[in-house]
């Protein structure tokens, strides 16, 4: 089983949006996915309760129960565990990072966000664990090019020493609309720019985890869950 943790030092970066979208597309491709919600607000868990179609198994855990969640997922034969972490807590972010095979830092392409990410990025860089930085809520490109402000801000990322994912997630209304109904953007708009960027981001993360080479894909039939979604925050 491979574990991906989405972390950020600043709130509002879209960790939860990315977590549920990566979990949903992985599930649609035949992976057995366990989505762990460590945020006290339980946004990922609430999203899963709104779903009317099969999707990734989603549970809410207290931060201190992360190791238990991972052990449970392994015993139940999951292929991928995706961890949605709370914001503004370096300690909890690092706890999730330590049990991960891939650490995904999430940031908006603004100077304020990059500065807030600097300390956490330095700590992640010192870990012997693969990591990547995903830009979320980026403004649309103009004529296939990033806006000057975005390009200038991206140049600041090189000082962080974290690999920048080749796919940026753009600001699109469909993400919020899908989240409110327990769906993902590709499920609402199959042949859309949002569906394309979500698919490309998962392909990138999948390659970083070497999931296809590990033979962990397709071990479960899509739509089948090993256990029902439930609130395990008392665990």
C-alpha positions as CSV (number, residue, x, y, z in Angstrom):
1,X,0.0,0.0,0.0
2,X,1.2,3.5,-0.8
3,X,0.4,6.6,1.3
4,X,0.0,10.1,0.0
5,X,-0.4,13.1,2.4
6,X,-1.6,16.5,1.3
7,X,-0.2,19.1,3.6
8,X,0.1,22.9,3.9
9,X,0.9,25.4,6.6
10,X,-1.8,27.8,5.4
11,X,-5.5,27.3,5.4
12,X,-7.6,27.7,2.2
13,X,-5.1,26.2,-0.2
14,X,-7.4,23.4,-1.3
15,X,-5.9,20.4,0.3
16,X,-9.3,18.8,0.8
17,X,-10.3,19.5,-2.8
18,X,-7.2,17.8,-4.1
19,X,-7.5,14.9,-1.6
20,X,-11.0,14.0,-2.6
21,X,-10.3,14.5,-6.3
22,X,-7.2,12.3,-6.3
23,X,-9.1,9.7,-4.2
24,X,-12.0,9.7,-6.6
25,X,-10.0,9.4,-9.8
26,X,-7.9,6.6,-8.3
27,X,-11.0,4.8,-7.2
28,X,-12.4,5.1,-10.8
29,X,-9.3,3.5,-12.2
30,X,-9.7,0.4,-10.0
31,X,-7.6,1.2,-7.0
32,X,-8.9,0.4,-3.5
33,X,-8.6,3.8,-1.9
34,X,-8.8,4.8,1.7
35,X,-9.3,8.5,2.3
36,X,-8.3,9.6,5.8
37,X,-9.7,12.9,7.1
38,X,-7.6,14.3,9.9
39,X,-9.2,17.7,9.9
40,X,-11.5,18.5,12.8
41,X,-13.9,20.1,10.4
42,X,-14.3,16.7,8.7
43,X,-14.8,18.3,5.2
44,X,-13.7,15.2,3.3
45,X,-15.8,12.9,5.5
46,X,-18.9,15.1,5.0
47,X,-18.2,15.1,1.3
48,X,-18.2,11.3,1.2
49,X,-21.6,11.3,3.1
50,X,-23.1,13.3,0.3
51,X,-22.1,10.8,-2.4
52,X,-24.9,8.8,-4.0
53,X,-22.6,6.5,-6.0
54,X,-19.7,4.3,-4.9
55,X,-16.5,6.0,-4.2
56,X,-13.3,5.9,-2.0
57,X,-13.8,4.6,1.5
58,X,-13.6,7.7,3.7
59,X,-13.1,7.8,7.4
60,X,-12.5,10.6,9.9
61,X,-9.7,10.0,12.5
62,X,-8.2,12.1,15.3
63,X,-4.6,13.1,14.3
64,X,-3.1,10.8,16.9
65,X,-4.8,7.8,15.3
66,X,-3.1,8.1,12.0
67,X,-0.8,5.1,12.6
68,X,-3.9,3.0,13.5
69,X,-5.6,4.2,10.3
70,X,-2.7,3.1,8.2
71,X,-2.4,-0.3,9.9
72,X,-6.1,-0.9,9.4
73,X,-5.9,0.1,5.7
74,X,-3.0,-2.3,5.1
75,X,-4.9,-5.2,6.9
76,X,-7.9,-4.6,4.7
77,X,-5.9,-4.7,1.5
78,X,-6.1,-1.1,0.3
79,X,-3.8,0.0,-2.5
80,X,-3.7,3.7,-1.7
81,X,-4.2,5.7,1.4
82,X,-4.7,9.5,0.9
83,X,-4.4,11.7,4.0
84,X,-6.2,15.1,4.2
85,X,-4.5,17.0,6.9
86,X,-5.6,20.1,8.9
87,X,-4.0,23.4,8.1
88,X,-1.8,25.6,10.3
89,X,-0.3,22.7,12.3
90,X,3.3,21.9,11.4
91,X,3.3,19.1,13.9
92,X,0.3,17.3,12.4
93,X,1.6,17.9,8.9
94,X,4.9,16.3,9.8
95,X,3.2,13.4,11.5
96,X,1.4,12.7,8.3
97,X,4.5,13.2,6.2
98,X,6.5,10.7,8.2
99,X,4.1,7.8,7.4
100,X,3.9,8.8,3.7
101,X,5.5,7.4,0.5
102,X,4.8,10.8,-1.2
103,X,4.3,14.2,0.5
104,X,2.3,16.7,-1.5
105,X,2.6,20.3,-0.4
106,X,-0.3,22.4,-1.6
107,X,-0.1,26.1,-2.3
108,X,-1.8,28.9,-4.2
109,X,0.6,30.8,-6.5
110,X,0.9,33.9,-4.3
111,X,3.8,35.4,-2.5
112,X,1.9,35.2,0.8
113,X,1.3,31.5,0.4
114,X,4.9,30.7,-0.6
115,X,6.3,32.6,2.4
116,X,3.9,30.7,4.7
117,X,5.1,27.4,3.1
118,X,8.8,28.1,3.6
119,X,9.3,26.6,7.0
120,X,7.3,23.5,6.3
121,X,9.0,23.0,2.9
122,X,12.4,23.1,4.7
123,X,11.4,20.4,7.1
124,X,9.9,18.2,4.4
125,X,13.1,18.6,2.3
126,X,15.1,17.2,5.1
127,X,13.1,14.0,5.2
128,X,14.1,10.9,3.2
129,X,10.7,10.8,1.5
130,X,9.6,11.8,-2.0
131,X,7.8,15.2,-2.1
132,X,6.1,17.5,-4.6
133,X,4.5,20.9,-4.6
134,X,1.1,21.3,-6.4
135,X,-0.1,24.7,-7.3
136,X,-3.9,25.0,-6.7
137,X,-6.4,27.7,-7.4
138,X,-4.1,29.1,-10.1
139,X,-5.6,31.7,-12.5
140,X,-6.3,30.5,-16.1
141,X,-3.4,30.8,-18.5
142,X,-3.6,33.4,-21.3
143,X,-2.7,32.2,-24.8
144,X,-1.1,29.1,-23.2
145,X,1.1,31.2,-20.9
146,X,1.1,31.9,-17.2
147,X,0.2,35.4,-16.1
148,X,3.3,37.5,-15.4
149,X,2.5,37.6,-11.7
150,X,2.2,33.9,-11.4
151,X,5.4,33.3,-13.4
152,X,7.3,35.7,-11.1
153,X,6.0,34.0,-8.0
154,X,6.8,30.5,-9.3
155,X,10.4,31.6,-9.6
156,X,10.4,31.9,-5.8
157,X,9.6,28.2,-5.5
158,X,13.1,27.1,-6.5
159,X,14.4,28.4,-3.2
160,X,12.1,26.0,-1.5
161,X,13.9,23.0,-3.0
162,X,10.7,21.0,-3.6
163,X,9.8,19.5,-7.0
164,X,7.1,21.5,-8.7
165,X,4.4,19.2,-10.2
166,X,4.0,19.8,-13.9
167,X,0.3,20.2,-13.6
168,X,-1.4,23.2,-11.9
169,X,-5.0,23.1,-10.8
170,X,-6.9,26.2,-12.0
171,X,-9.6,28.2,-10.3
172,X,-12.8,26.7,-11.6
173,X,-16.4,26.9,-10.2
174,X,-16.9,23.2,-11.0
175,X,-14.6,22.2,-8.2
176,X,-16.8,23.8,-5.5
177,X,-20.0,22.7,-7.2
178,X,-18.9,19.1,-7.3
179,X,-17.7,19.1,-3.7
180,X,-21.1,20.3,-2.4
181,X,-22.8,17.3,-4.0
182,X,-20.2,14.6,-3.0
183,X,-18.9,14.4,-6.5
184,X,-15.7,15.3,-8.3
185,X,-15.3,17.7,-11.2
186,X,-14.7,14.9,-13.8
187,X,-17.9,13.2,-12.7
188,X,-19.9,16.4,-13.4
189,X,-18.0,17.5,-16.5
190,X,-16.3,14.5,-18.1
191,X,-14.7,16.2,-21.1
192,X,-13.6,19.4,-19.5
193,X,-10.4,21.3,-18.7
194,X,-11.0,20.3,-15.0
195,X,-11.3,16.7,-15.8
196,X,-8.1,16.8,-17.9
197,X,-6.0,18.5,-15.2
198,X,-7.2,16.1,-12.5
199,X,-6.4,13.1,-14.7
200,X,-2.9,14.6,-15.5
201,X,-2.2,15.3,-11.9
202,X,-3.1,11.8,-10.8
203,X,-0.9,10.3,-13.6
204,X,2.0,12.4,-12.3
205,X,1.4,11.3,-8.7
206,X,0.9,7.7,-9.8
207,X,4.3,7.7,-11.5
208,X,6.0,9.2,-8.5
209,X,4.6,6.3,-6.4
210,X,5.5,3.7,-9.1
211,X,2.0,2.2,-8.5
212,X,1.8,0.5,-11.9
213,X,5.2,-1.0,-11.5
214,X,4.3,-2.3,-8.1
215,X,1.3,-4.1,-9.5
216,X,-1.1,-2.5,-7.1
217,X,-3.6,-1.3,-9.6
218,X,-6.9,-3.0,-10.2
219,X,-6.8,-5.3,-7.1
220,X,-10.4,-4.3,-6.4
221,X,-13.3,-3.9,-8.7
222,X,-14.4,-0.2,-9.0
223,X,-17.3,0.5,-6.8
224,X,-16.6,-2.1,-4.2
225,X,-15.6,-1.0,-0.7
226,X,-13.8,-3.0,2.0
227,X,-15.7,-1.3,4.7
228,X,-18.4,1.4,5.0
229,X,-17.6,5.1,5.5
230,X,-18.0,6.0,9.1
231,X,-16.7,8.6,11.6
232,X,-13.8,7.1,13.4
233,X,-12.8,10.3,15.1
234,X,-13.1,8.6,18.5
235,X,-10.4,6.1,17.5
